[in-house]
């Protein structure tokens, strides 16, 4: 899954994204300037990966501010695994349904008591905000993200290309 890179930096699609090519996914360099400001170009889709660095981004006020600005400009913001906490801290889960890693629901609720937990869901698309329950659920979410602006057929091509064949295909049964 190229969306969660080894660097664990946020990935984004710019408005010129062509989902026929993986070269449209952009990540790094580190999105922070020497003064600690976030320096990421305007994005249409922001994917916040889990793993190393996610707690640092949770504490980073400038990064949370950038996420808020991206959402205000209309970007789709997606989180993988425990990074739903970051979206809650940025105010993006307020009165929205979300899912996350099973041990993380309580910490999301502590950050935003009005966020609407949906345990047992692999991923949730609430229009502008998309969350998933974990790294492997992120594959389903990523395929949904491919199919959303492109076509379900394109998502199936990507699914075949990565040899991902869950039974049943969990991303295809959702809308």
TAWOUR-V859362 format. One record per pair of residues at least 6 apart in sequence whose ideal C-beta (glycine too) atoms are under 7 Angstrom apart, sorted by the first residue. I is the first residue (numbers start at 1). J is the second residue. Records with the same first field share a line. If there is no record, write none. Layout:
# TAWOUR-V859362
I=J, J
This chain:
# TAWOUR-V859362
1=138, 139, 142
2=22, 25
3=11, 25, 47, 49, 138, 142
4=49, 50, 51, 80, 135, 138
5=11, 27, 49
7=27, 28
8=49, 51, 52, 53
9=27, 28, 30, 31
10=31, 46, 47, 48, 49
11=25, 26, 27, 47, 49
12=26, 40, 43, 45, 46, 47
13=24, 25, 43, 44, 45
14=26, 41, 43, 44
15=44
17=24, 44
18=24
19=146, 149, 150, 154
31=38, 39, 40
32=38, 39
33=39
36=62
37=62
38=62, 63, 66
40=66
42=73
43=70, 75
44=75, 76
45=75, 76, 78, 145
46=67, 70, 75, 77, 78
47=78
48=78, 79, 80, 83, 86
49=80, 83
50=80, 81, 82, 83, 135
54=82, 83, 86
57=63, 86
58=85, 86, 89
64=89, 90
67=77, 90, 92
68=90, 91
70=77
71=77, 92, 128
76=128, 130
77=87, 92, 128, 129
78=130, 141, 145
79=86, 87, 131
80=132, 135, 138
81=100, 101, 132, 134, 135, 138
82=100, 101, 104
84=93, 98, 100, 104, 108, 131
85=104, 107, 108, 111
87=93, 129, 131
88=108, 111, 112, 115
89=111
92=129
93=108, 112, 115, 129
94=112, 114, 115
95=114, 116
96=115, 116, 126, 129
97=116, 118, 124, 126
98=108, 115, 116, 117, 118, 124, 131
99=118, 121, 123, 124, 131, 132, 133
100=108, 131, 133
101=133, 134
102=119
105=117, 119
108=115, 117
109=115, 117
118=124
121=133
122=132, 133, 137, 140, 170
123=130, 131, 132, 133, 137, 140, 141, 144
124=130, 131
125=144
130=141
132=138, 141
139=164
140=170, 171
143=155, 158, 159, 171
144=171, 174
146=154, 155, 158
147=154, 155
